[in-house]
Amino acid sequence: MLKNSSKAKTLILDANIWVYGILGTLKEATGIILKCIKGEYKILVNSYIVAEVTRVLKRIAIRIHRNPLELEKLFWKILNSNNIIKEFYHPITEDLIETMKKTPEIQMISKILEIEPKDVPYLVLAFKHKVPIITTDERSLAKKSEKIRKLTKIEIFTIKELI
């Protein structure tokens, strides 16, 4: 379990919150990231989350005609702030995402909880550290939050519930 020496609440943000916050397309997402920088929240990330956010930022940057390196650099600048807790056990590569989703344990948890394999690494991190996940995706994690909470004690909140 994470030791919180300050009163800042520790959270895990799904990839969409990171992306919307960095792009400034959802004020609540940007607000969470700014609160982290100010020390009101601590955010826990692992290799998988960073790889997923980086991949999505590159894809969106090309679509909206922005420099992917500019967005990735901004993401890393935020990640290097004092209130980001990094747990990196794997190299951060695009292959990591597909490799993780295909592991038998990820597949099994996905089937048991009836969620997408891409969401399982977030749950594993949340379970390990006993911290909540904040999501924008009301179709997957939020939709299954009661079942997940009942079986694992992991709290999942939509961004609207956090604000």
N, C-alpha and C positions, 0 to 999 in steps of 0.2 A: 504494500500500500504506500502511496505517496505521502511523504511527510510535508505538511504545509506549515512552514514557519511563519508565514504571514496569514492574514485573514482572507486572502484572495482565494476564490473558489476555483478548483481545477476542473477543466472541461476537456472533452474531445470534440472537435468540430468535424463534421463530414466535409467531403471535398467540395460540395456545392457552396457551403458557407465560405470556405476559403476563396473560391473562385469569385463568387458574387462580391465578397468583401474587397478583394484586390482590384476587381474591375470597377467597383463602386456602383454596381447595378442593383444592389439591395441594401438600403441604408441600415437595416438591422444587422446585416452581416458585417458591413463596414464598422458599425458601432461596436460589435463584439471584439473585433480585431483591435480597434482603437482602445477599448477598455483593457485589453490584455497589455498593450504597449504601456498604458498608464499604470498598470499593476493591479487593476481591479479583478482581473481573472488571470489564471495561469492556464496555458493550453498545452496539452500533452500530444505529441506526435511520434509516430514511428516511421521506419523506412517505407512501409507500404503506403501510408497516408501521403508522405512527401512525394513518392513516385506517382501516385494517382493524381494529386493536385498539379504536379509539374506537367504530366501528360495532358490533362484537360486544358491547362493554361496555354500550352503550345498549340493545341487543336483550335481553341477559340481565337487565339491571337491571329492565326492565319486567316480564319474566317472573317474577322473584323478589321483586317489589314493593320494590325499592330505588330510591333517587333516582339517575337516570342522571348528573346533574351531579356528584353526590358521587363517583361512581366515576371519571368523567372528570377531575375535579379531582385525585384521588389519582394517577391515571396521569400527569398533567402535572407533579405535584410530583416524582414519581420521575424523569420525563424531564429535569427541570431539575437533577438532581443532577450532581455533578462527573464521574461516571464513565459518563455517557451521551454518546456521540458522535452528534451529529445531522447528517444530510446531507439537507437539505431543498432540493430543486430545483423542487418543484411545490407549489401551494397544497394544504393538507390539507383535502380535501372528500370526501364520500361518492362523488361522481361520479368522483373519481380512480381508485377501485378498478375500476369497470366500464370506464372509458376505457383504463386500463393493460392489463387482461386482454384487450381486443379488438384491441390493436395487432398488426400482422402479425408483428413480431419476437417478441413474447411468444407468439403462437399457434404460430409455427414452432418455437421452443425447446421449447414444451410438447409438440408432436408428436414431435420428435426424442428427447426424454428420457422420453416417455410419462408425463408428470405433468400435474397440473391447472394451468391457466393462472394461478390465484391464487398458486401457489408460485414461479413464475418470477421475479418481482421480488426475492424473497429470494435466489435463486441468483445473479442479476445483481449484487446488492450484495456477496454473499460472494465472487464471482469477482473483482470489481473490487478488493476490499481484502484478498483472500486470508485470510479468516477463516472459521471453521466456523459451521455453523447447528446450533442445538439445537432439537429438535422433540419433540412428544408424539405426533404423527400417524404411527403405524406403518403406515398404509394407503397413504400417498402418498410423501412424501420419504424416509422411513426405508426403505420397501420398495424404493425405487429407488436407494438410497445407493451401492451398488457401481457401478452403471452411471454414475451422476452422477460419482462419484469418478474412474472410469476415463476418462471423456470430458472432464472439466473440472478435475479435481484439487480439487474442492470437497469438504470433509469435512462429513458430516452425522452427527450423533449424536442418539440418543434421550436424553431427560432421565435415564434410568436409566444410560446409558453414561457420562454426564458425572459423575454422583455417585460 
